[in-house]
């Protein structure tokens, strides 16, 4: 069997960073000095700074996102991070009851079950967007209920 050179090439990821932009590679923080171009060959857990900017853990979906990032970048403490994922996912499922949200949560769970944390982050971002979209309605409902006259 003859293999072409492209079949033998390792997995390669090319990244361009702006001055001061940060990323995480296998749990280590990397910050660029000046415009930087990187070529990462082989398997590595890589997160760009923009993937980390949304982590404030104030909602169930954001806690899920953070726990997923932690699982992806800190495999030494995977058990604890997976417990956090289960707890946050339970909250998300209880909070977001639409069929679309339930489908995104199921897709997320499938990806996490196969340790595909990077792709699971996309489902987390979708769940955060759904959570953000439902939050104004929830606040409006609460405000309406609070301003309604009490019934005897």
C-alpha positions in Angstrom: 0.0 0.0 0.0 1.4 3.4 -1.0 0.4 6.4 1.1 0.6 9.9 -0.4 2.5 12.5 1.6 -0.7 14.3 2.5 -2.0 11.2 4.3 1.1 11.1 6.4 1.0 14.7 7.5 0.0 15.3 11.1 -3.1 17.3 12.1 -2.1 21.0 11.6 -3.8 24.1 13.0 -2.7 27.5 11.8 -3.5 30.5 14.1 -2.9 34.2 13.7 -2.9 36.3 16.9 -3.0 40.1 17.2 -0.7 41.9 19.6 -1.6 41.0 23.2 -4.1 38.3 22.2 -4.3 35.4 24.5 -4.9 31.7 24.0 -4.7 28.5 25.9 -2.7 25.5 24.6 -2.9 22.3 26.7 -3.8 24.3 29.8 -1.0 26.8 29.4 -1.7 30.5 28.8 0.0 31.9 25.7 0.0 35.7 24.9 1.4 37.1 21.7 3.9 39.9 21.5 3.3 41.6 18.3 1.3 40.0 15.5 2.1 36.3 15.7 1.4 33.3 13.5 1.5 29.8 14.9 1.4 26.4 13.4 0.3 23.7 15.9 1.0 20.2 14.7 -0.5 17.2 16.4 -3.4 16.9 18.9 -3.6 19.8 21.4 -6.4 21.5 23.4 -6.5 25.0 22.0 -8.8 27.8 23.0 -8.6 31.4 21.6 -9.1 34.3 24.0 -12.4 35.1 22.4 -13.7 31.7 23.5 -12.8 32.7 27.1 -14.3 36.2 27.0 -17.9 35.0 27.7 -17.1 33.2 30.9 -18.8 35.0 33.8 -20.7 32.1 35.3 -23.8 34.1 36.2 -26.3 31.8 34.5 -26.7 28.0 34.2 -25.6 28.0 30.5 -22.5 30.1 31.3 -21.6 27.8 34.2 -21.9 24.9 31.7 -19.6 26.7 29.3 -17.0 27.3 32.0 -17.2 23.7 33.2 -16.7 22.5 29.6 -13.7 24.7 29.1 -12.2 23.4 32.4 -12.8 19.8 31.2 -11.1 20.6 27.9 -8.1 22.4 29.3 -7.6 20.7 32.7 -7.8 16.9 32.2 -6.0 16.2 35.5 -9.2 17.3 37.3 -11.6 15.9 34.8 -13.8 14.1 37.4 -14.6 17.3 39.3 -15.2 19.2 36.0 -17.6 16.5 34.8 -19.6 16.8 38.1 -19.9 20.5 37.4 -21.0 19.8 33.8 -23.7 17.4 35.1 -25.0 19.9 37.7 -25.0 22.8 35.2 -26.6 20.8 32.4 -29.4 19.7 34.8 -30.0 23.4 35.5 -30.0 24.3 31.8 -32.5 21.6 31.0 -34.8 22.7 33.8 -34.5 26.4 32.8 -34.7 26.1 29.0 -37.7 24.0 28.1 -38.1 24.6 24.4 -37.6 21.8 21.9 -34.7 23.6 20.3 -32.9 24.1 23.7 -33.6 20.4 24.6 -32.1 19.3 21.3 -29.0 21.5 21.8 -28.6 20.1 25.4 -28.9 16.5 24.0 -26.3 17.3 21.3 -24.0 18.8 24.0 -24.4 15.7 26.2 -23.5 13.4 23.3 -20.3 15.4 22.5 -19.2 15.5 26.2 -19.8 11.7 26.4 -17.2 11.2 23.7 -14.8 13.8 25.2 -15.3 16.2 22.3 -15.3 19.3 24.5 -14.3 21.8 21.8 -17.3 21.0 19.7 -19.5 20.9 22.8 -18.6 24.5 23.4 -20.6 25.4 20.2 -23.7 23.9 21.7 -23.0 25.8 25.0 -22.8 29.1 23.0 -26.2 28.2 21.4 -27.7 27.5 24.9 -26.3 30.8 26.2 -27.9 32.7 23.3 -31.2 30.9 24.0 -30.9 31.8 27.7 -30.2 35.4 26.8 -33.2 35.5 24.6 -35.5 34.1 27.2 -34.1 36.3 30.0 -35.9 39.6 28.9 -39.2 37.6 28.7 -38.6 36.2 32.2 -37.8 39.7 33.6 -40.9 41.1 31.9 -43.2 38.4 33.3 -41.8 39.0 36.8 -42.2 42.7 36.5 -45.8 42.3 35.3 -46.6 39.9 38.1 -45.1 42.3 40.7 -47.1 45.3 39.4 -50.4 43.5 39.2 -52.9 44.3 41.9 -53.3 41.7 44.6 -56.4 39.6 44.5 -58.4 39.0 47.6 
